[in-house]
Amino acid sequence: MNYGCSEEKERYVPLGNKISQPSAIATDGEWFYVVNSDIERRHNAGSIVTINQKGEKKGVILTPRLGRFIVVRKPYIIVGYSSTDQYKTAPQIRIYDARNPTRLKLYQTFSMDCTPINAVAPEKYNYFAVSCEYGEIYVGYFRAASQKSLADISLRYVRNYGPHARRALFIDKNHHHLYSFATDWQRSDFSDRVLLDATSSFLEPVEDPVKGPVDFSGTDSTELRAQSYQLSEPNEVPDDWEGPSLLNESEKHTRRSEYQFAVLDLSKLAKEQFAFAGTLSSKSQSEFRWLYFRTSDSQVKVPKAHKYYRSNFWQITNVPGSTSSFFISQRGQQSKTVNPDSNAIYLFELIGSPAPSTDGKIPKTSSFLRVTKSWGHPHHRRLRARRTISNQRDRTYLNSTIRFTGNFIRGVAHGRPYFLINDFRDPAMFADQPYYSLTLSALVNNRSDKNIHDLLVFTDRGRSYFAIAATHSVALAGTFFNRMVSLFSITPDFQLKHIKDIH
């Protein structure tokens, strides 16, 4: 008699073209591409589903299970994947040939040493970049090819800006600079801070005369030591965080880099053969710039000789027609005293160069970056949001309780610009609060001022607008926990109309 036992083979439901926990959505201006993630391992596969503007599924390709983001860079689609099954499958970047949107083809795969969380790949530009969850940066290159064939693509690990994630990415095509901003990828505990910057501290070697242990000549020898000096002038570094300290270099970097963004010179990187530089290397450290600003309607008072240092940025969206400015969303747990100006969208304009001068002097951030608030003014927080999906009972929330500005779109419908804003709070961390909303906000000259109000807000605990994309007056939003995407239209009178759910 055989008393042995055998393991039962796992069984999975075929995914097909169904929607399963959509984690990212992108559009090429005509088609929507939905990344399914299958976190619960119901199907043991992920997919990319191609959907037209009527909400009809027109194509599907099976992929690894855990898709994280998707970026369209014609004629390619770039998708990042987490590792699966205890690293049996490594994290990956997959690049798809999207010349036929309904029949995507895998073109190239790159195994990663870290989990990718975002990418930036400007149209008609050779460089692209990928960021990972602990500050790692990869830079890729599309090598020119003939019009009849696709480019040869490379991807190299070039920097570690850790330990903080840097999800918000922008490439200045004019100067070939990659900008990366700190993101609190997990609990979103980062806080803006007002800190004193009245002095500059620096170390200078000093020669001290000393007697040698055996000195028959009777003359003195010298030894070098470091003398700390302080000048009464600001240098962007908070006074408490410079000069002598009990913190080691890694601890100093961790504290500082939360309030710094990195600027990587891509053309210089290429000349250096895409050489890697670690977290505390002099090369990496020279690429950090301090981030501080306040806007005209700021809720924070900044005393003289202080700076308002900012942190926790989520996404960057291009400004149409501009290569030297971009919109960026800042998020955070908010109260009257903590992060009162967060959960907003800002317009960043590059008005100079962040590159060091010929004598090696680092320019101050205020000399090359101008910041204005585009959305998130105090009046936005006073508005009330209603659930307006059919078969749902209307209920109101004060907007300040649901704001957690993440993914957003700057689009144009019926000749008028708008923001479509996704506010997502992970229920694992915000179980006692409303944590979903989708907001349509009309704009004037890329700004939403006191005369322009949010026109409609959806909020519903049964839905999660984790991912969004829009083309003209049609939007697609991923409802992550309900395993579906929802199609909306922006009407001529600027209402956000729910068309249908797609499962």
Phi, psi and omega in degrees: 000137181261113179267005180293161179230156179234148179288138177283132181292134180295143180242138182232147177282128179302136183281318181057226179253021179289159174269127182223104178047067181296124184255344181200147177223141175220164177222149175260012183099345179231316182247152171257143177237119184252125178265118175268140190249333177052051180296326182280358180056047175281328185245345184057032178197154170247185179197167167240121181253129177265126184231138178273181186285353173269357181086020180262133177284126184239356179188156178207144174224131179284146186218177169303162190293315198253073176288138184249320182208165177217137179228131177265127173219092188307137003267030185244161167233130180251126182231136177257141183231139173282164174290157179230154174053057178053048175068018172297327171244122183290160171303149186220153161247124177245134179246125184251145173280114185249025179296330171247099187301332181271355178223069180296145178233135175293124183257316182205146180233136176238122173283141185245155173264008180208169182271114182288141181238343179193166178212159173226131184213088182298147176294147176053045182211142189280326184275149166216167184218151178230136176246150180245172193288348177242030172091005179287143181235127171250143176238131180246167183215130174267107180281132187306141178223172178289165181294340182272348181227159180279164184285157169278128188244134175240158178211124185232143174280115190241333183215152167236105179263017186299175012270356185276145174293156178224081185278328183277113187234144176213140174245121173276102184291337181292319184247001178060048178247134172262123176257135177223131187245145185293140180228132172276094190289335186261270189269352182061051179268353180301143180229140171293151182218143172260118187230149181285132173224081183248343185228165174237127177250142177206158180254140179224132180292139181232138177271127178246129174287133180219153173278132175286161181297325176227113186223092184283341183278341182081002178268158178273148169258178180231156172224156181261140172221166181259129178250129180274133178236159179219133177246149181274064177208143181288152177221018180080341181274124177305136185302326181289347186248017176225172184079192181303140183207152176276351180282144174280175186297323179294319179294320177299315181297317181301316181291317184288315191292346173298333182247027179228151169244157182253143177237114182252123179280105186290323179293321176293321177301318180296320178296332179269016177062035177056041182293143181280145173224130184280178188305310187261011179293153180298327180293312178297315182297327180289348182266357180273142176229143180286144180243113180214138176188158167220156182245175189298330180253025180302142178273358184251133173269134182245109180296163179302142180073007176253161174231150181261096184277136188239153185208171172068074179251143191251307187218152175239137176232139182292151171271121182305132177081002181236140175251000183235019176212158182201158172266145179220137180261136176243137184229168177164157175292128196238141172211184180292335183248341181243125178050044183296340181258004181279186186056057183215169175240129182245152172260117176258126178241127179275110184252006179195196182248137175277358184288145176299152177287175182298335178268010176086004181285133181275127179289149177287145183304320182295344181277344181229359182227125176247135187235131171225151180276131178260327181206147181112024178291160182308326183293336177296325183284344181271347180287157179249146184252143181236144171281121184236007174296142181301150180067015176244137179285129180299142178208145184250147175226146170289129187303327182296342179273347181245350182294129172200072197297120181237251179293143177207162182231138169253112183231182177227128176225133178054038176078009183232133179287155179208162165251134167247117194242131177258123174248113185234124173244120180300124182297340177295335182248345183227049187294336184264011183229155169297135188227014175230141167200152176228118189242133172253125182228122179285153185235157170231117181054044178068014179227150174250107185258190188294343180267353181246125186247157172300131187272332180196141177229127171265139171209133187197125183293344178272359181232154177219111181276068186289330182220143179218155172206152180213145173228114183058243185259015180241133181231148177233127183237135181272123175260092195302309187281343178262005176054054178201167170240151183242134181262133179232156170235148174261114187282163179302331177270015175061051167252150177264108187257126178281121183268302182193164173258143182240121184255000000 
